[in-house]
Amino acid sequence: MSATLAADAALAERRRSGQRVLPMTSGEIGLPVLPALRERLAAAAGENAYGPVAGGPALREAAAGYWQRRGLPTDPGLVVAGPGSKALLYALVLTAGGDVVVPVPSWVSYAAQVRLAGGRALPVPILPGEGGVPDPERLRAAVTLARAAGQDPRAVVVTVPDNPTGTVASPETVRRLTETARDLDLVVISDEIYGDLVHDPGRPAVSPAAYAPERTVVTTGLTKNLAVGGWRTGVARLPDSPAGHELRTTLLSVASQIWSSPPAPMQTAAAWAFTEPPEITERIAAGRRLHATVARAAAERFTAVGALLAPVTATCYLYPDFEPLRARLAAAHGVTGGADLVRLLVERHGVGVLPASAFGEPDRALRIRAATSRLYGDTDERRTTALTAPDPLVLPWVREGLDHLGEALTDLTDPRP
């Protein structure tokens, strides 16, 4: 069971029993659907034919244009759509075959998908403050060692920007990663679902496809930038190379046996969104500002009690490290690892977060992941108000959530009995 989904279910049960909760487990973006996008989907409800496995021409051309505007020339014939980028990522893992390198920490499903596909997940740590991309030197050593031991690493998964850390790997690190992947003949699977949520739009994340276009597959979707997780629509960009064309053929074979074709009404709505009319770009910009404002305010609560936290530069995720407080937490609460810390936060304060162990780190690590996207409100009216407010931090419900977090952290780290 996905650690995120399991934690959400546990918090929902606590809320139903009347307990005060602050859900910071799920990465689901808590914003209402843009009305113009909802109208496109409603108008397409009568589209009920299967359609091509790769997706219809309109969606593939729109996705190609989306990447073209980001400096990645794309042939619509090398775009494959699916029911969410998560399903596409699993299909790509199946397509690549063999073992797969995953960064540590990394999104909860990468390693699980590799195991489901029958391979081994090879964990390689990130560089400090550059989540989502394995340290290139450690990557080289890990793959060399694995192959010497008879294992078969064929791909590396990266996340740019990153979940769980809310950081963005530097262009130099991404470039070194691609050079290492080329030397080792690894396919790079680049999950770029958060690409539009870099807080400073003047410093966008750099895709590995910019440095190794012949071997990089890029995936994205509408789940995060437009907050339509339940719509399950994603697209993949395959390399324009002999290896890329071979990957596409195999990917379509896999897709034909799993989902047949992407949902037709969703394709119509997604095609319009990927053309990026003003309504779409304005909504994404508003969401980006909201994420940045609330995430930074939450980060201040963690650092105020002595937790370490790399500057949050994208998404709505925080990955604080309580290692400087280890002795105090152990003495006061018997906390020795991330799971203990998470249990204490939820049982004592109703604050739901995830331990670092859910993201591939050792049980002893005192790091946790907190998502701020549920702080925006519990109704569409409140979430819309947060989205459009000049300063969402003055809204009572946003302030209450941040105060709840601050009180819980202060209590946990207070040296007094």
matplotlib code that plots the C-alpha trace (Angstrom):
import matplotlib.pyplot as plt

x = [0.0, 1.3, 2.5, 0.9, -2.5, -2.4, -1.5, -4.4, -6.8, -5.6, -6.0, -9.5, -10.5, -9.3, -11.2, -14.4, -14.0, -14.0, -10.2, -8.4, -6.1, -3.7, -3.1, 0.3, 0.8, -0.6, 0.8, -2.6, -2.9, -5.9, -7.3, -10.6, -10.8, -10.4, -13.9, -12.8, -11.1, -14.1, -16.3, -14.0, -14.3, -18.1, -18.4, -16.4, -18.4, -20.0, -16.6, -16.8, -14.7, -11.4, -9.1, -5.4, -3.3, -0.8, -3.5, -5.3, -3.4, -4.8, -3.4, 0.0, 0.4, -0.5, 2.0, 4.7, 4.1, 4.2, 7.7, 8.8, 8.1, 10.4, 13.3, 12.7, 11.8, 9.3, 7.8, 4.1, 4.7, 7.0, 4.4, 2.5, -0.5, -1.8, -4.2, -1.9, 1.9, 2.1, 0.7, 3.1, 6.1, 5.2, 4.8, 8.2, 9.8, 8.3, 9.5, 13.1, 13.3, 16.1, 17.0, 16.5, 18.5, 16.4, 17.5, 17.4, 15.2, 12.6, 8.9, 7.3, 6.2, 9.4, 11.1, 7.7, 7.0, 10.5, 9.8, 6.3, 8.0, 10.3, 13.5, 15.7, 15.7, 19.3, 19.3, 21.8, 21.8, 21.3, 23.6, 22.7, 19.9, 19.6, 16.8, 15.5, 18.8, 21.3, 24.8, 26.5, 29.7, 27.8, 25.6, 28.7, 30.1, 26.7, 26.0, 29.5, 29.3, 25.9, 26.9, 30.0, 27.6, 25.5, 22.7, 21.2, 20.7, 19.2, 17.6, 17.7, 14.7, 15.0, 12.5, 13.0, 11.8, 11.7, 9.2, 9.9, 12.4, 10.9, 14.3, 15.6, 18.9, 21.3, 21.9, 25.4, 24.3, 21.8, 24.4, 26.8, 24.0, 23.3, 27.0, 27.2, 24.0, 25.5, 28.8, 26.8, 24.2, 21.3, 17.9, 17.0, 13.3, 12.7, 9.5, 8.8, 5.2, 6.3, 8.1, 5.6, 5.8, 9.3, 8.8, 10.9, 9.7, 12.9, 15.0, 13.2, 14.3, 16.5, 15.4, 18.0, 16.6, 18.4, 21.7, 21.0, 18.0, 18.9, 18.2, 15.9, 12.2, 10.2, 6.8, 4.4, 0.7, -1.9, -2.1, 0.1, 0.2, -3.6, -4.6, -6.7, -5.3, -8.6, -8.6, -5.6, -4.0, -0.3, 2.0, 5.4, 8.0, 10.2, 13.7, 14.1, 16.7, 16.8, 16.6, 13.8, 11.8, 12.3, 11.2, 8.0, 7.1, 7.5, 5.7, 2.7, 2.6, 2.6, 0.0, -2.3, -2.5, -3.0, -5.2, -6.0, -6.2, -6.4, -9.9, -11.2, -12.9, -9.8, -7.7, -9.9, -9.6, -5.9, -5.2, -6.6, -4.7, -1.3, -1.8, -1.5, -4.1, -4.0, -6.5, -4.2, -1.0, -2.7, -4.1, -0.7, 1.1, -1.4, -1.0, 2.8, 2.7, 0.4, 2.6, 5.7, 4.1, 2.7, 5.6, 8.0, 5.9, 5.7, 9.5, 9.9, 8.0, 10.4, 13.6, 12.4, 12.6, 16.0, 15.3, 17.5, 15.8, 17.3, 15.7, 12.4, 12.5, 9.6, 6.4, 4.6, 6.9, 9.2, 11.8, 13.0, 15.8, 15.5, 18.9, 20.2, 17.3, 17.9, 19.1, 16.3, 13.6, 15.0, 15.1, 11.7, 9.7, 11.7, 12.0, 14.8, 13.7, 11.4, 8.5, 8.6, 8.5, 5.6, 3.7, 4.2, 3.1, -0.1, -1.1, -0.3, -1.2, -3.1, -0.4, 0.0, 3.4, 5.5, 8.8, 12.0, 11.8, 8.8, 11.1, 13.9, 15.9, 17.0, 14.5, 16.9, 16.7, 14.9, 13.7, 10.1, 8.1, 5.3, 3.1, 1.4, -1.3, -4.1, -3.6, -5.4, -8.8, -11.4, -13.9, -13.7, -14.7, -11.8, -9.3, -10.4, -10.0, -6.5, -5.6, -6.6, -5.6, -2.8, -1.5, -2.9, -1.1, -3.6, -6.6, -7.9, -7.8, -4.3, -3.0, -4.8, -3.1, 0.3, -0.2, -1.3, 2.0, 4.0, 2.4, 3.0, 6.7, 7.3, 5.7, 7.8, 11.1, 10.4, 13.2, 10.9, 9.2]
y = [0.0, 3.5, 5.1, 8.4, 6.8, 4.7, 7.8, 9.8, 7.0, 6.9, 10.7, 10.6, 8.0, 10.3, 13.2, 11.1, 10.3, 14.0, 14.5, 17.7, 16.8, 18.6, 16.5, 17.1, 13.7, 13.8, 15.6, 16.2, 19.9, 21.2, 23.7, 23.7, 22.9, 25.9, 26.6, 26.9, 23.5, 21.9, 23.2, 21.6, 18.2, 18.5, 19.3, 16.3, 13.8, 12.3, 11.2, 7.5, 5.7, 4.1, 5.9, 5.3, 3.7, 6.6, 9.1, 11.3, 13.7, 16.8, 15.9, 14.7, 17.8, 20.0, 18.2, 18.5, 22.3, 22.4, 20.9, 22.9, 26.1, 24.8, 24.2, 20.6, 20.1, 17.2, 15.1, 14.5, 11.0, 10.4, 11.4, 8.8, 9.6, 7.5, 7.6, 9.6, 9.9, 7.3, 4.7, 5.8, 5.6, 2.0, 1.2, 2.7, 0.7, -2.4, -1.3, -0.6, -3.9, -5.0, -3.1, 0.6, 3.2, 5.4, 8.5, 8.4, 9.9, 9.6, 9.4, 6.4, 4.6, 4.4, 1.5, -0.2, -0.1, -1.5, -4.4, -5.0, -5.1, -7.9, -5.8, -4.5, -0.9, 0.3, 3.2, 6.0, 9.1, 12.6, 15.6, 17.9, 20.3, 18.7, 16.3, 14.0, 13.3, 10.6, 11.8, 11.2, 9.8, 7.4, 6.4, 5.3, 3.4, 1.7, 0.6, -0.7, -2.7, -4.0, -5.2, -6.9, -8.7, -10.0, -7.4, -5.7, -1.9, -0.4, 2.8, 5.6, 7.6, 11.2, 13.8, 17.4, 19.3, 16.9, 15.2, 14.7, 17.5, 20.5, 21.2, 21.4, 19.8, 22.3, 22.3, 21.2, 18.2, 17.2, 17.6, 15.3, 12.8, 12.6, 12.2, 9.3, 7.7, 7.9, 6.3, 3.5, 3.2, 3.9, 5.2, 8.3, 8.4, 12.0, 12.6, 16.3, 16.5, 19.4, 21.3, 24.3, 24.7, 26.1, 29.1, 31.4, 31.1, 33.0, 30.0, 26.9, 23.4, 22.0, 18.7, 15.9, 15.8, 19.1, 17.3, 13.7, 13.9, 10.5, 8.6, 10.6, 10.0, 12.8, 12.4, 15.1, 15.7, 18.1, 16.5, 19.1, 22.3, 22.4, 20.3, 17.7, 14.6, 12.7, 13.2, 10.9, 12.3, 12.1, 12.3, 10.9, 12.3, 9.6, 10.3, 10.9, 8.2, 4.6, 3.6, 6.0, 4.6, 1.1, 2.3, 3.8, 0.5, -1.5, 1.1, 1.0, -2.7, -2.5, 0.3, -1.7, -4.5, -2.2, 0.8, 0.3, 4.1, 7.2, 8.4, 10.4, 13.2, 13.8, 14.0, 16.8, 18.8, 18.1, 19.1, 22.5, 22.9, 21.9, 24.7, 27.0, 29.7, 32.7, 31.2, 28.2, 30.2, 32.6, 29.8, 28.0, 31.2, 31.8, 28.3, 28.6, 31.8, 30.2, 27.1, 29.3, 31.5, 28.8, 26.4, 29.1, 30.0, 26.3, 26.0, 28.8, 26.7, 23.8, 25.9, 27.9, 24.7, 23.7, 21.4, 21.5, 22.3, 23.0, 26.1, 25.1, 26.2, 24.3, 22.4, 22.3, 19.8, 20.2, 17.6, 18.8, 16.9, 16.7, 15.2, 18.2, 17.4, 13.7, 13.6, 15.9, 13.9, 10.6, 11.8, 13.5, 11.2, 8.0, 9.0, 7.2, 7.3, 8.8, 6.5, 7.3, 11.0, 10.6, 8.6, 11.1, 14.0, 12.3, 10.7, 13.8, 16.6, 15.1, 16.3, 13.8, 13.6, 10.8, 9.4, 9.4, 5.6, 5.9, 7.5, 4.9, 6.2, 4.2, 3.8, 5.7, 8.9, 11.7, 13.3, 13.7, 14.9, 17.5, 18.7, 22.1, 21.8, 20.8, 24.1, 26.1, 25.3, 22.5, 23.9, 25.1, 28.6, 28.8, 27.3, 29.8, 32.6, 31.4, 31.2, 34.8, 36.4, 39.0, 37.4, 34.0, 33.9, 36.4, 34.1, 32.6, 28.9, 29.2, 30.9, 28.3, 25.4, 27.0, 27.8, 24.2, 23.0, 25.5, 24.5, 20.8, 21.3, 23.6, 21.0, 18.2, 20.1, 22.0, 21.0, 21.5, 18.4]
z = [0.0, -0.9, 2.3, 1.3, 0.7, 3.9, 6.0, 4.4, 5.3, 8.9, 9.2, 7.7, 10.3, 13.1, 11.7, 11.5, 15.2, 16.0, 16.6, 15.5, 12.6, 10.3, 7.2, 5.7, 4.3, 0.8, -2.2, -3.6, -4.5, -2.6, -5.2, -7.1, -10.8, -13.1, -14.4, -18.1, -17.8, -16.2, -19.1, -21.6, -19.9, -19.6, -23.3, -24.2, -22.0, -25.1, -26.5, -25.7, -28.4, -27.5, -29.8, -30.5, -27.8, -27.8, -27.5, -30.1, -32.4, -30.7, -27.3, -28.7, -30.7, -27.7, -25.5, -28.1, -28.2, -24.4, -24.4, -27.5, -25.5, -22.8, -25.2, -25.9, -29.6, -29.7, -32.5, -31.7, -33.0, -30.0, -27.4, -25.6, -23.4, -20.5, -17.5, -15.3, -15.3, -12.5, -14.8, -17.6, -15.2, -14.3, -18.0, -18.7, -15.9, -17.5, -20.9, -19.8, -18.0, -15.7, -12.5, -12.0, -10.0, -7.8, -5.8, -2.0, -0.9, -3.7, -4.2, -2.5, -5.7, -7.7, -5.8, -5.4, -9.2, -9.9, -7.6, -9.1, -12.5, -11.3, -11.0, -8.2, -7.1, -6.7, -4.2, -4.7, -2.4, -3.6, -3.2, -0.2, -1.3, -4.7, -4.4, -7.1, -8.9, -7.7, -6.9, -10.3, -8.8, -6.5, -9.4, -11.4, -8.5, -7.7, -11.2, -11.8, -8.5, -9.4, -12.8, -11.4, -9.0, -11.9, -11.6, -14.6, -14.1, -17.3, -16.2, -13.7, -12.5, -11.6, -10.4, -11.5, -9.4, -6.5, -4.3, -1.3, -0.7, -2.5, -4.1, -7.6, -8.8, -10.3, -14.1, -13.4, -11.4, -14.1, -16.8, -14.9, -14.3, -18.0, -18.8, -16.4, -17.8, -21.3, -20.2, -18.5, -21.2, -18.9, -20.0, -18.0, -16.9, -15.9, -13.9, -14.4, -13.0, -10.8, -13.6, -13.6, -9.8, -9.4, -7.1, -9.1, -12.8, -13.9, -12.8, -14.2, -13.6, -16.3, -17.8, -18.4, -22.0, -22.6, -22.1, -23.2, -25.6, -27.2, -24.0, -21.8, -21.4, -19.9, -18.2, -17.0, -16.5, -15.1, -11.7, -9.9, -11.8, -12.3, -9.2, -11.1, -9.5, -9.9, -13.7, -14.1, -17.4, -18.2, -21.2, -22.0, -24.4, -26.0, -27.4, -31.1, -31.5, -32.5, -28.9, -28.3, -31.3, -29.9, -26.5, -28.0, -29.8, -26.6, -24.5, -26.8, -26.5, -22.7, -22.8, -25.1, -22.6, -19.5, -20.4, -24.2, -24.7, -22.5, -21.6, -24.5, -22.6, -20.5, -23.6, -25.0, -21.8, -21.5, -25.1, -24.4, -21.2, -22.8, -25.4, -22.4, -23.1, -20.7, -18.3, -17.8, -17.3, -14.9, -12.8, -12.7, -11.7, -8.9, -7.6, -7.7, -5.7, -3.1, -2.8, -2.3, 0.3, 2.5, 2.1, 3.2, 6.2, 7.2, 6.8, 9.3, 11.9, 11.4, 11.5, 14.5, 16.7, 15.4, 12.5, 9.5, 6.1, 2.7, 1.1, -0.5, -4.1, -5.7, -5.0, -1.7, 0.1, 3.0, 4.2, 7.6, 9.5, 13.3, 13.7, 15.8, 18.2, 18.5, 22.1, 23.2, 21.4, 22.7, 26.3, 26.3, 24.1, 23.4, 19.7, 18.0, 14.3, 11.8, 12.4, 16.1, 15.3, 12.9, 15.4, 18.2, 16.0, 14.9, 18.2, 20.4, 18.0, 15.0, 12.6, 9.8, 8.1, 6.5, 7.8, 5.6, 5.6, 3.3, 0.8, 0.9, 3.9, 6.9, 9.8, 12.1, 10.0, 11.8, 8.6, 7.7, 4.7, 5.2, 2.4, 2.8, 0.1, 2.5, 4.5, 1.8, 3.1, 3.5, 1.0, -2.6, -1.4, 1.1, -1.4, -4.1, -1.6, -0.7, -4.3, -5.1, -1.8, -1.9, 1.3, 2.1, 5.4, 6.9, 6.2, 9.5, 8.3, 6.8, 9.9, 12.2, 10.3, 10.5, 14.2, 14.8, 13.2, 15.2, 18.5, 17.8, 17.0, 19.9, 22.3, 20.9, 21.2, 24.4, 26.9, 29.9, 31.4]

ax = plt.figure().add_subplot(projection="3d")
ax.plot(x, y, z, "-o")
ax.set_aspect("equal")
plt.show()
